[in-house]
Amino acid sequence: MELGVDLVEIARVKSLARRNPKFLTRVFSASEIVYCKAKKNPWPHFAVRFAAKEAVYKALGKAEVPLTAISVSRGRDGRPSVKINGRPVRGLKLSLSHGREHAIAFALRAS
């Protein structure tokens, strides 16, 4: 099994996006941007997706997978799911959480 974890400061993601308007489109898929912007406060949702991308990247151990290729969404059951280049990743479990200041993600890949 491979484990990936990442912790992100929500304010940092918000600051990056405000300083660099292209940040969101460079990091997030169109569907992720639509999902997050539909929320009253989108920043925790962007931050937790950023953390998820990093955690998935670490769990996969593949330097050739750019963050932009990783897309996080919610399944019908509400659980987070991951696609890489539009394809579901089998054998990967993802857990996301955020509070007022931080967002965290755990990714576990069965070997």
Secondary structure, DSSP 8 states (H G I E B T S, - for coil): -EEEEEEEEHHHHHHHHHH-TTHHHHHS-HHHHHHHHTSSS-HHHHHHHHHHHHHHHHHHT-TTS-GGGEEEEE-TTS-EEEEETTEE-TTEEEEEEE-SSEEEEEEEE--
